[in-house]
């Protein structure tokens, strides 16, 4: 019996104003996720660059240019597809599709080779909305309870409220409003035994911070689902899990 597939047709405008159409076939059933905003939009001349690692139009210190490349890697590793549609002055819409699991036969997702979590609370802090969506999806698929925050201030407030439920924090080190350093420092004051993973472009740039705050691990961006899950599992196993289960 042949496998059912989902065919997605998509089009986008090139810099010369012409429309490019393409289609992709995915395993059925598939799940559709949408992340959209009403911001300034992406100019046509930037569309073919946005998924390149380290490419960003943000000012220094406001972003790493790794959010979209990380998201794309994670989606591809799950056999999925990512499409973007943007209009200058009106906003941007990202749609991504992932094959749905219709039957769970064991505690390990097929082909993953990674054991499941046990409901530990993980707080993910990143100013890229799509990174939060992808990280939440991956971690929840592996049995973790996930909280997300779009910046350090929001993360600190959430940790204050959910302190007993959070075992581990994954924080981007380059964010607006409140840096990763300030975020990690404040979290250590709120909950001294919370485990922290620093995420970013280069570990050498945050070595001093990691040593001073005793940050347990570094997660290089862009990262894969495999790397994300293995890093989380490794850190949670350090002297047991510090946070409470829900």
C-alpha positions as CSV (number, residue, x, y, z in Angstrom):
1,X,0.0,0.0,0.0
2,X,1.5,3.3,-1.1
3,X,2.2,6.0,1.6
4,X,-0.2,8.9,1.7
5,X,1.5,12.3,1.1
6,X,0.6,15.9,1.6
7,X,1.5,18.2,-1.3
8,X,2.1,21.8,-0.4
9,X,2.1,24.5,-3.1
10,X,3.8,27.8,-2.3
11,X,5.0,30.9,-4.1
12,X,7.0,34.0,-3.2
13,X,8.1,37.2,-4.9
14,X,11.7,37.5,-6.1
15,X,13.6,40.8,-6.0
16,X,12.8,41.5,-9.7
17,X,9.1,41.3,-8.9
18,X,8.6,37.9,-10.5
19,X,6.7,35.1,-8.6
20,X,8.5,31.8,-8.0
21,X,6.3,28.7,-7.4
22,X,7.3,25.4,-5.9
23,X,5.7,22.4,-4.2
24,X,6.8,19.9,-1.7
25,X,5.5,16.4,-0.7
26,X,5.3,15.4,2.9
27,X,4.2,12.3,4.7
28,X,0.5,12.3,5.8
29,X,-0.7,13.2,8.2
30,X,1.3,16.3,8.9
31,X,0.9,19.2,11.4
32,X,0.9,22.8,10.3
33,X,2.4,25.5,12.6
34,X,2.1,29.2,11.9
35,X,4.2,32.0,13.4
36,X,3.3,35.5,12.2
37,X,3.8,39.1,13.1
38,X,2.7,42.6,12.0
39,X,6.2,44.1,11.9
40,X,8.1,45.8,9.2
41,X,8.3,42.8,6.9
42,X,11.3,41.4,5.0
43,X,12.4,43.2,1.8
44,X,12.5,41.0,-1.3
45,X,16.3,41.4,-1.6
46,X,16.7,39.9,1.9
47,X,14.5,36.8,1.4
48,X,17.3,34.6,-0.1
49,X,19.6,35.4,2.9
50,X,17.5,35.0,6.0
51,X,18.3,31.3,6.5
52,X,22.0,31.8,6.3
53,X,23.8,31.2,9.6
54,X,24.9,34.5,11.3
55,X,23.0,36.7,8.8
56,X,21.1,39.5,10.6
57,X,19.9,43.0,9.9
58,X,19.7,43.8,13.7
59,X,22.2,46.2,15.2
60,X,25.2,44.7,17.1
61,X,24.2,43.1,20.4
62,X,20.6,42.7,19.3
63,X,20.8,39.3,17.6
64,X,23.1,36.6,16.4
65,X,21.5,35.7,13.0
66,X,21.1,32.1,14.1
67,X,17.4,31.9,14.9
68,X,16.1,31.0,11.5
69,X,19.0,28.7,10.5
70,X,18.6,26.8,13.8
71,X,14.9,26.5,13.2
72,X,15.4,25.3,9.6
73,X,17.9,22.6,10.8
74,X,15.5,21.3,13.4
75,X,12.5,21.2,11.0
76,X,14.6,19.4,8.3
77,X,15.8,16.9,10.9
78,X,12.2,16.0,11.6
79,X,11.4,15.5,7.9
80,X,9.5,18.7,7.8
81,X,9.3,21.8,5.6
82,X,9.4,25.6,6.3
83,X,8.0,28.4,4.1
84,X,7.9,32.1,4.6
85,X,5.8,34.9,3.2
86,X,6.5,38.5,3.9
87,X,5.2,41.9,2.8
88,X,7.1,45.1,3.6
89,X,5.1,47.3,5.9
90,X,2.6,44.6,6.8
91,X,4.5,41.7,8.5
92,X,5.8,38.2,8.0
93,X,4.3,34.7,8.2
94,X,6.2,31.5,8.7
95,X,4.5,28.2,8.1
96,X,6.2,24.9,9.0
97,X,5.0,21.4,8.6
98,X,6.0,18.3,10.5
99,X,5.0,14.7,10.0
100,X,2.5,13.6,12.7
101,X,3.1,10.6,14.8
102,X,-0.2,8.6,14.9
103,X,0.9,5.7,17.0
104,X,3.3,5.6,20.0
105,X,4.8,2.1,20.3
106,X,7.6,2.9,22.8
107,X,9.1,5.6,25.0
108,X,11.6,6.4,22.2
109,X,10.4,8.2,19.0
110,X,11.1,6.0,15.9
111,X,14.7,6.5,14.6
112,X,15.6,9.0,17.2
113,X,17.7,6.8,19.5
114,X,17.1,9.3,22.4
115,X,15.3,8.4,25.7
116,X,12.4,10.4,26.8
117,X,12.4,13.0,29.6
118,X,10.3,12.5,32.7
119,X,8.2,15.7,32.9
120,X,11.1,17.9,34.0
121,X,10.5,21.7,33.5
122,X,12.6,23.4,31.0
123,X,12.5,27.2,30.5
124,X,13.7,28.3,27.0
125,X,14.7,32.0,26.6
126,X,15.2,33.4,23.1
127,X,14.2,36.6,21.3
128,X,13.5,34.7,18.1
129,X,9.8,33.6,18.2
130,X,10.3,30.7,15.8
131,X,13.2,29.3,17.9
132,X,10.8,29.2,20.9
133,X,8.2,27.4,18.9
134,X,10.6,24.8,17.5
135,X,12.4,24.2,20.8
136,X,9.0,23.8,22.6
137,X,7.8,21.3,20.0
138,X,11.1,19.2,20.2
139,X,11.3,19.2,24.0
140,X,7.6,18.4,24.5
141,X,7.9,15.5,22.0
142,X,10.6,14.1,24.2
143,X,8.6,14.3,27.4
144,X,9.6,17.6,29.0
145,X,7.3,20.3,30.3
146,X,8.3,23.5,28.5
147,X,8.0,27.2,29.4
148,X,9.1,30.0,27.0
149,X,10.1,33.6,27.3
150,X,11.0,36.1,24.6
151,X,13.5,38.1,26.6
152,X,15.4,38.1,29.9
153,X,12.9,40.2,31.8
154,X,10.0,37.9,30.9
155,X,12.1,34.9,31.8
156,X,13.0,36.3,35.2
157,X,9.4,37.0,36.0
158,X,8.4,33.5,34.8
159,X,11.1,31.9,37.0
160,X,9.9,33.8,40.0
161,X,6.4,32.5,39.4
162,X,7.3,28.9,38.4
163,X,10.5,28.4,40.4
164,X,9.4,25.0,41.8
165,X,8.5,23.7,38.3
166,X,11.7,24.7,36.5
167,X,14.6,22.3,36.5
168,X,16.6,23.8,33.7
169,X,17.0,27.1,31.8
170,X,18.2,27.4,28.2
171,X,19.0,31.0,27.5
172,X,20.3,32.8,24.4
173,X,23.3,34.9,25.4
174,X,22.6,37.8,23.0
175,X,19.2,39.4,23.5
176,X,17.7,42.9,23.6
177,X,16.3,44.4,26.9
178,X,18.3,42.1,29.1
179,X,21.5,40.2,28.1
180,X,22.0,36.5,28.6
181,X,24.6,37.3,31.2
182,X,22.2,39.5,33.2
183,X,19.5,36.9,32.8
184,X,21.6,34.0,34.0
185,X,22.9,36.1,36.9
186,X,19.5,37.0,38.1
187,X,18.2,33.5,37.7
188,X,21.0,32.2,40.0
189,X,19.9,34.7,42.6
190,X,16.2,33.6,42.3
191,X,17.0,29.9,42.3
192,X,20.7,29.1,43.1
193,X,20.4,25.4,42.2
194,X,18.7,25.9,38.8
195,X,20.7,24.3,35.9
196,X,21.6,26.6,33.0
197,X,22.5,26.0,29.4
198,X,24.0,29.0,27.6
199,X,23.1,29.1,23.9
200,X,25.0,31.2,21.3
201,X,27.4,31.4,18.4
202,X,30.7,30.9,20.1
203,X,31.5,29.2,23.4
204,X,34.8,31.1,23.7
205,X,33.0,34.4,24.0
206,X,31.1,33.3,27.1
207,X,33.7,31.1,28.8
208,X,34.4,33.6,31.6
209,X,30.6,34.0,32.2
210,X,30.1,30.2,32.3
211,X,32.9,29.7,34.8
212,X,31.8,32.6,37.0
213,X,28.2,31.6,37.1
214,X,28.9,27.8,37.0
215,X,26.8,27.4,33.9
216,X,26.5,23.7,33.2
217,X,26.8,23.6,29.4
218,X,27.0,25.5,26.2
219,X,24.6,24.9,23.2
220,X,26.1,26.1,19.9
221,X,23.7,27.7,17.5
222,X,22.4,26.6,15.0
223,X,21.7,23.4,16.9
224,X,19.9,20.2,15.9
225,X,17.2,18.4,17.8
226,X,19.6,15.6,18.6
227,X,22.1,18.1,20.1
228,X,19.4,19.9,22.0
229,X,17.9,16.8,23.6
230,X,21.3,15.2,24.4
231,X,22.5,18.5,26.0
232,X,19.4,18.8,28.1
233,X,19.6,15.2,29.2
234,X,23.3,15.4,30.1
235,X,22.8,18.5,32.2
236,X,19.7,17.2,34.0
237,X,21.7,14.1,35.0
238,X,24.4,16.2,36.7
239,X,23.9,15.4,40.4
240,X,20.2,14.6,39.7
241,X,17.4,17.0,38.6
242,X,17.2,20.1,40.7
243,X,13.7,21.2,39.8
244,X,10.4,19.7,40.9
245,X,8.2,17.9,38.5
246,X,4.8,19.4,37.8
